[in-house]
Amino acid sequence: MVLVFIREGKCVKIETNQNSLQLEPKASDSFTSTGFILAAIGSSVGLGNMWKFPYITGMYGGAAFFLIFILCLALVGLPILLAEMVIGRGGRGNAVSSFHNLSKTKWWGYFGFLSVLSAFAIMGFYAVVAGWTMNYAFTSLTGNLFENPDYTASFLSFAGGNMPIFWTIITLIITCWVVAKGVAGGIEKFNKVLIPGLAVILVILMIRALTLPGAGEGVEFFLMPDFSKLTAESALVALGHAFFSLSLGMGAMLTYGAYTSKKQSLGKAAAAVAGGDLLYAFVAGLIIFPTVFSYGIAPGQGPGLAFMALPAAFAAMPLGNLFGFLFFFLLSIAALTSTVSLVEVPNAYLMERFKWSRAKSATIVTLIIFAISIPASMSMGILSDNLLFGKTFFDLLDFVASNIFLPIGGLVVTLFTGYAWKRAGEEAGLSGFWYNAWMFCLKYIAPIMVIVIFLYSIGIIKF
Ligand code: PFF
């Protein structure tokens, strides 16, 4: 059947088949096929890869953890990633309306609304950490970073002060500006320049790290598996991280998927994004472990690894200013390409829901995030004793989003694609073996694993 729609004042012809819309977005609202892959890699590669992945790998068993992470990416991450992209393109809407467009049952969309809330919660703390990386890039270059050799004390006093609020504002302004410029003119252009730039900086830093004296020990730690260190907890952390790292469970890939053309192979795109994400994490490991080992720093330093341990290594390294700057600049870029995708989730929702212009919607979303990020930032300082459910506001945002909203969002995607929406395979362009393998993961492996991490992370099951 052919239908004629009026969309944003323009006549658009579409063909429908039962419950899948064949609408092509307007050129300004759509990605080219490389643009889509780069933007999706931009969303997935972020602070998760360069800041979180190395320290959790250090804490949970080095190479053995890395192997489990690869398994989680392949069996759970990749199938859900493809499912999100497919729902977005099939439904041609935002994280809520795409479900409504594909199903008569309203409940799916209500769950989709959780994604919009998760985006606010994640951005509330992610923008603060992105701001820290910008400050560290700037102060590496000026040399101020290396003035006080007690890097732990300087980090704590910096993070607890007012300066991070300034850098959070800078992060939010850049993000808002890119989102307001639109899909083709903003998000795609931004990622097309920055993602290849990121790869170049990563290679420079990897060469520097691998040629440091004693680098081999770090490489060995990262690449020689010691399965005795592997616990059930590390497997669950690996799974949770696969989720966060691929930006799953919160509608980012779904929202981007809605801007792709029907001609794009989403299976190949999902494989490229998961592969790209893994490659960036791998190279980040090849930078951080050799660097810290070479300067005798323990790898399992927790969240402070990048901000407390690495500056010490850069201070001791020839041309440390430059390498420190490159490292933190890399982190800032990686963070910005992710914040853009995070803001686009509520932005797309509000634009459609209230018929707001892109600029108005992006500005309102940014202001709300700013209001959330101020107490998040201050919870590192004057609000550090104000606990809610035993956590600072910063930790609470991370906990609620990463451990509650994201798993529920991921579960909704698997159940919707695996059980409710019958045309998912057609939209994904999969048949035969690959379709069956995808469905097997979505129907059985992914939901069970997601439920287990969920129950574990909220403390209902213990190992
Ligand atoms: N994938 C990003 C990272 O690894 O840093 C974080 C993220 C971005 C999570 C976008 C969720 C999201 F929608």
Boltz pocket constraint, residues with backbone or C-beta under 6 A from the ligand:
constraints:
  - pocket:
      binder: B
      contacts: [[A, 43], [A, 44], [A, 45], [A, 46], [A, 47], [A, 48], [A, 49], [A, 122], [A, 243], [A, 244], [A, 245], [A, 246], [A, 247], [A, 248], [A, 250], [A, 251], [A, 252], [A, 253], [A, 338], [A, 339], [A, 341], [A, 342]]
      max_distance: 6.0
